[in-house]
């Protein structure tokens, strides 16, 4: 039996719609965090330098990179925390673990997060996969040997 054949004993795998609701909550949280951090830093830079410098630092690709960094750290740090869940997953009563029930490492959480970009192609197919697999795993869960389970059973 390989590690991917083992499963969390008695776990209830998270339903597709519950996972979708958690992701929508997380998108709102990450966007709010990105806006708040960007606004705060932008305000400090604008007050201490010229408007041209502020535009150069916070415009275009720089803001996209900052947003990607915030999202990565949010998901990877939250899913490797003792609660094993983002705010969206906590709100929906979900948690993330390895298939054998152990916590995700930061590396696996990182693989899982960036694997979501692959899950987007084509037409969100990697996400939709969670509706049809036995253990309700999306493509990025398979990459990281991860499960999203319902808390409390």
Secondary structure, DSSP 8 states (H G I E B T S, - for coil): --GGG---TT-EE--HHHHHHHHHHHHHHHHHHHHHHHHHHHHHHHHHS-HHHHHHHHSTHHHHHHHHHHHHHHHHHHHTSTT-S-HHHHHTTEEEEETTS----HHHHHHHHHHHHHHTTTTTHHHHGGGTSTT---HHHHHHTEEEEETT-
